[in-house]
């Protein structure tokens, strides 16, 4: 029987190693702490490599991958892995996103209690042979409102535990359906602002994306109740550290508990001078059980992948695009960007996603069965779904796990083929139905190789699907476009392109391509122009 070779480059739980050894056809080589220079010389001798945070997988390390085809990260974060380089070499990268869910949940509850009862400061005081009880007057969680931003696996588990403290729970998560919130006993809000205005304690469980970076600044803090408590065990950068400092000093924020920072290791930071800030060094996953569970999960996935069985948590699928023709790869990239655009412009929580492949180009089953899972979607459906989900979902969304994430959120996925769609013959159409609206987008690849958006709801366009745009919807009245152009010019924002479509006497939409960042103040000025219904910056 053929043997597989697996190298482990960092310390992982023995229980995970046992899964590999018990497979019967896997040789396990444990080289915890091996340096990259040495690892580079031998990595091509292994079918799979398992790492943690101690190994940085660079393009140089896997320049000559040999027979290496699987790279497993025993944990959630993949900041130390060059996923693009691995994909180009045909290496499947997988992680273990669910293994430390409870560890992160319990840390959040511990940090919440530390913040409201000042437990770490009281501990330090007593150990300094002081007995200053009045200094450590706290507040109770019972009867308070907890705001959870992001109601995924960790946020949902926090809700369950907070309910046992007698807390009322409100949450904002644009990808969680009402049914899940009802099952958790959580009031689902339609906006972040609604949560911020109600909550006595606010905790964050979202990814760090362009949308969530500096999600909480002075403006958002001003919306909060006086003496609010803030907990962030998700990602550094979600809460602006300078604005948090000012709010803690002024007393607007009663206390804060933070496990993650914009720059890590932390080093010098004026936040550390504050008595009402309680910190830990990014230890959300640091429990014996959590480390065991991520090892069990990643080792079982590696075994499954080596044996040709299904595996869920790969973050890339390097062979998907490569099996398509060059032209079809362009369509693949196009629909992923279409999904990304829909994520930014569709209101409400997705309930159904429909992908329609139009024309003879899609007659052939290019990828009839994308991978060995219960899902049988074609590559284009997977790409569109990933583009839609990755914008707001906390966990890493890949071409492999996108259908699972959609299923977990109760999103119905449908795909179909047809020979024509209105006046179009070769087209990809993606329709998203939410609890608030339905939005349709269609695109095609022109002979110049550029993917273009040609349909947006009932409007027709010719818009290259890349770059930064200001999206505007307005009433079709004279003078609106001129005012927008003047305003942008006055703010030194160059217009690189202007796609306009209108329904005469009804509404009009514009996608204005710009070369520079659009400040929120400028967007607010655009929104104030008479006739403007909606204005938003979108990136593709």
N, C-alpha and C positions, 0 to 999 in steps of 0.2 A: 504494500500500500504506500502511495506517495505521501511524503511528509511535507508539512508546511513549517517554515521557520519564522518565529516572532521574537523581536527584540523589545525589551522593556527598559526605557531610558531614565525613568524616575521611580521613586518608591510608590508602590500601590499596595492595596490590601492583599494579603495572602489568599483570601477567599476568591478574589478575582483571578489570581494566578492559577488557582486550583481548577477553575473552569477551563482554562486553556490546556492544562496538563491532562485533565480528564477527557478531553476530546479524543485522545488516542492517536491522533495523527499530526500533532503539533509539537515541535521542539521549541522550548522556551529558553531564551537567553536573557538573563537579568543583568543589565549593565547600568544600574542606577548611578547617576552622577557623571556619566561619560561626557567628555568634552566634545564640542562640535567638530573640532579638527579630527579627532579620532573616529567619531561617529561617521563622518563623511566618507572615510576610507572603507567602511564595512556595511553601510546601510543598504547597499544594493544586493547584499547577500540574503536579505530577509524578505519574506512575503508581506509582512505587516510590522509596524512599529507602534508601540503604545507609549505615550508621553503624559506628563503633567506640565505644570508651569515652569519646571526647571530646565526644559529643553526648548530652545527657540528654533523652529523649523523654518529656515530661510531658503530662498531660491538656490543659493550656493550649496547648502547642505544636500539638496536632492537634485543637484545638477546632473548626476549620473545615477538614476534611481535603480538601475539593474532590474531585479524582479519585484521590487517594492510596489505594491498596488493598494495598500490600505494603511492609513494613518489614523490612529485612534487617540483622542484626547480624553483622559479620565477626569472630566469636569465640564463646565459649561463654556467658559470663556475660550476664545480662539484668537486672542490678540497676539499670541506668540507663534501663530502658524500662518505662513504665507499661502492662503487658500488658492489664490490665482496661480501661483507657481506650481502647486501640487496638481491643480486641474489640468494645466498645460502638459504635465508629465503623465496624465492619466491615472493619478493617485486619488482614491476615494478618501475624503476626510470626514471623520465622524466624531461626535462628541456625546456627552451623557447629560442632557439638559434636565432630566427629571430626578437624577440621583440625589441632589441636595435640596430638593424642594422643602422638606420639613426642617432641615437645618436653617435655611434662610428664613422660614416662617417663624421659627422659635427665636431666632436672633431678633427679628423685628419686634416680637412681643416683649422680649427682654429689654430692648432699647427703649421701647415705649414706656415700660414701667420705670426704667432708670431715669427717664426724662421727667416724668410726672412726680416721682418721689425723691429725685436727686440722690439716688442710692450710692453711686460711685463717690460723690463728694462727701456724703455722710460717712462712708467707710473710711475715706482718707482722713477725715477729721478725727474720728475715734482712734484710729491708729496713731495719730499725732498727739494722743492723750488729751483730747478736748472733749467736752460734753455740751455742745451748743445746739440744743434741740430746736430752739426757735428759728435758727438759721435755715433749717431744712424743712420748712413748711411746704407741703406739696399739695397736689390735687388728686382727686379720685377719678378713675376711669368710669365707674358705675354712673349711668345716667348721661354720660357724655356722648356726643356724636363723633364717630370716627369716619373720616373721609379717606377712601381708598382710591388712588389714581392708578388704574390698571388692575383688572379683576381676573387675571389669569390664574395659573396654578398656585403661585405664592400668594397673590392677593386674595384668592378665594379661601385659602387655608387660614390666612390672617383673619378674614371675616368670621369664619367659624369659631375661632378662639376668642375673638373680641366679643362675640355675642354672649359667650359664657361669662364675661365680665359685666354683662348688663348694659352694653353699649348699643346705641342705635347706629346702623351702618348706612352710609351713602357712598356711591361710587360713580366714577366716570370712566368708561372704557368703550370706545366706538366700535369694538369688534365683539362685544359680549351681548348675547341676546337676552331679552327680558326673562325668558324661561329659566335661564341659569341664575340670574339675580334673584328671581322669586324663590327658587329652590334653596338659595343661601340665606334668604331673609334680608336681602339687601335692596335698598331703594336705588334704582339706576337713574342717574341724572343725564340730561341731554347735553350738558356743557361742563367744562372744568370750572368755570366761574360759579356755577350752581353749587358744586361741592365745596369750593373755597369759602363761600359765604355762610355755609351751614355748619362746617366742621369745627369741633373743638380740638381734635387731634387729626393730623393729616399724614398719611404714609404713602410712599411712592413705590410702584412695582411695574415700571415701564422700561423699555430699552432706551439707550441714548442714541437718538437719531437727530437729523437736522430739525425735525419738528419738535423734539422734546429737549433739545439743548437750550438751557436757560428758560425752561418751561415756567419756572418760578423766579420772578424778578421783583423789584420793589412794587411794580404795578399790581402784581398778583397778591403780594403780601398785604398791600393796603386793602385788598378786598376781604381779607380774612378777619375773623373775630379778633378782638383784643385778647392778648394772653394765650394765643393759639400755641399748640405744641406741634413741631415738625419732626418727622422721622424719615430718614433716607438711607435705606440699606440696598438700594437698587443700583444706581450708577452715578458716579461723580459727574457734575455738570448739569444735572437736571435742575438743581436748585443753585442759583447764582450765589457764590460764596461771599462776595462783597456785600450784596444786599441782605443776605442772611445775617452777616455780622452786624450791620447797622440795626436790623430789626431786633436782634438779641440785646444789643446795647440799650436801645430805646425802651425795651420792655413790650413792644408790640407782640413779639414772640416770647412766650413764657420760658420755653426751653426748647432745645433741639438735640436730637440724637442722630449721629451720622457715622456710617461705616465705610463710606466711599467718598472719594475726593477727585477733583479735576486732575490733580497731579499726584501720582503715587510712586514711591513713598512720599509721605506728606512733607517732611522737611519743615522749614520755618513757615508759620502761618498764624496770622493774628487771631484767627478763630480760637486757637489753643489758649489764648489769654483769658477767655471768658469762663466764668463759673457756671453759667447756665447752658453750656455746650458739653455734651457727653459723646465721646468718640471711641471707636475701635478700629483696628488696622485691616479693614476689608476681610473680615473673618466669617462672612455669611455661610460659607460651605465647610467651615472648620469644626466638624464633629466627627467622632470616630465612626458613627453610623453613616454619616453623609459620605465620608471618604470610602467606606466599604461599599456603599450602594453605587457610587459612580464607577468604582472598579468592577463590580459585578456586571453593571450595565454595559460598560465599554468592552469588557472581555467577552461577554456573550455575543455582542454585535460583531466583534472581530471573528469569532468562531462561525457565526452565521454567514458572514460575508465570504470567508474562505471556503465554506461548504456550499456556496451558491444558494443559500436560503435568504428569505427576506430580512431586511434590517431597516429601521425607521429613521435613525438620527444622523444620517449622512448630511453634510452641509453643502456638498457639491455632487454633481453627477457628471464627471468629465466626458463621458462617452455620449451623452445625449445630443449635444449640438454637433459633435464631430460626425455622427451618422447621417446628418442632413446634408443636402447639397449646399453650396455656397449661397444660392438664392434663398433656400429655405432657412438657412441660418439667419439671414436678414429679417425674415418674417418672425422667426423665434425671438430675436432681439426687439423687434417692433412691438409684439404683443406684450412682452414683459413691461415695456415702457408705457404701453396703453393701460395696463393694470396699475402701474404706479401713478399715472395721471388720474385714473378713476378714484384711487385711494385718497387723493388730495382734494377732489372736487365733488365727491358724493356725500351727501348728508345721511346720517342714520347708520344703523347697524346692518351689515350685509346678511341677507337671508337666502339669496340665490344668485349664482353666477352662471351665465350661459355663454358659451363660446361657439361661434358658428364659423366654419371654414367654407369660403365661397369660391367656386370656380374649379376648373379642371386641374389646376396646379396641385390641388389637395386630394385628387382622386386616389393616389397611391397611399397605402398605409405606411408612411415613412417610419413610424415608430408605434406599431399597433399595440405593443405592450411595453410600456416604458421601463418598468422594472417589476420584479416579482413581489407584488403586493396585492391586496384585494382591489386596488384601483386599476382601471384599464383605460386611463386617459392618454390622449396623444400629447406629444411634446409641447404643442402650442398651448393647449389648455393648462398644462403644468406651468409653463412660463408666465402666462397671464395671471394665473392664481398666485404665483410667487410675487409678482410685481404688485399685486393688490394687497397681499397680506403683510409683506415685509415692512411696509411703511409704519404700521402701528402695533404690530405684535411684539411682545417682549422677547420671546425666544428667537434664536436664529432660524430664519425661514429659508429652506433650501428647495431645490427642485424635487427632492425625494420626500421631504416631510410636509410640504405644502398641503397635499390632500388630507393628511392626518390632522393637521392644524385646523383646516376648514371643517372637517367632520366633527372635531372636538367642539367647535363653536356652532354646530348645527347649521352650517351653510350647505345648501344643496347645490351640487355641481352638475351641469348638463352640457353636453357637446353634441354638435350635429354638423352635417355637411349639406350644401346646396349648390346648385350650378349658377344661380344669379341672386343678386340682392339689389333690388331697384335697378339702377343703371350700371351697376358695377358687376364685373365678372370675376376678378381676382381680389379677394378681400378677406381680412380677418375681422370679425365683429365680436365685441365683448359687451355683454349687458349685465349690469349689477342691479339687483332689486334689494332695497333695504326696507326697514320699517317706516321710512319716511318718503322715499321716492324711487324712481327707476331711471337709470342713466345708461345710454348706449354710446359706444364709441367704435368707429371702424377705421381701419388703416390698410394701406397697401405699400408695396415696395416698387418704386419707380425704376426705369432703366438705368438711372444714374447711381443706383445702389442705395439711395436714401429711403428709409421708411417714413411714410407721411400719414398723418391723421387726415382722413377725408370726410369722416362723419362724426359729428358730436351732437347727440340728440337729433333734433330735426334740422340742424344746420350742416351745410357742406363747406369744407375747408380744403386747403392745400398747405399743410403745416408740417415742417420737418420735425420729427419727434426726438429732439435733443436740445439741451440748453436750459436757460432760465427764462420764464415767461411771466408776464402779468396777465392773468385771466380776468376779463371784465364782461359782465352781463349788464346791459342797459336798455332802456326804452329807445326805440328807433326814432330819435328826434334830432334835428339839425344842431350842430355845434358841439356835441359831446366829444367826438374824436379830436377836434381841434383843441378843446380845453385840456384833454389828457396830454396831447403832444406838447402843448405849451408848459404844462406843469412839470412834465419830465425834463424838458429842456432847461427850465429854470433851476432844476435840482441836479443838473449836470449828469443826467442819466441818458445814455445814448440808445436810440432805438435801432436795433439791428434788423428787425423785420416786423411786419404788421399784418396779421391775418384777421380779416373781418368777414363776418357772415351775418345776414339779417333776414328777418321776416318782415316784409314791408308793412309798416304801420303797427308792427308788434314789437318783439324784442330783437336785440342784436347781441352778438358775442364777439369778443376780440381776444386774440392771443398775441401779446406784444413781446417780441423777443428783445431782451436787453443784455448789455455787455457787463453790467455791474450790479452790485447788491442794491436792493430796493429797501430803504429804511421804512420802518413801520409808520413813521410820521408822514412819509410820502403816500403810502397806501391809504392812510386815513384821509389825506387831502383828496385823493382820487374818489374815495367812497363818498365824500361830502359834495361832489359835483352833482348838480340836479340831473336826475335821469339815471344815475348809476344804481343798479340793483345789487350788484355784488362785485367785489374786487379782491383778488387774492394772488399771491406769488406762488408759482408752482415750478418745480424742477424736474427735469427728465434726464 
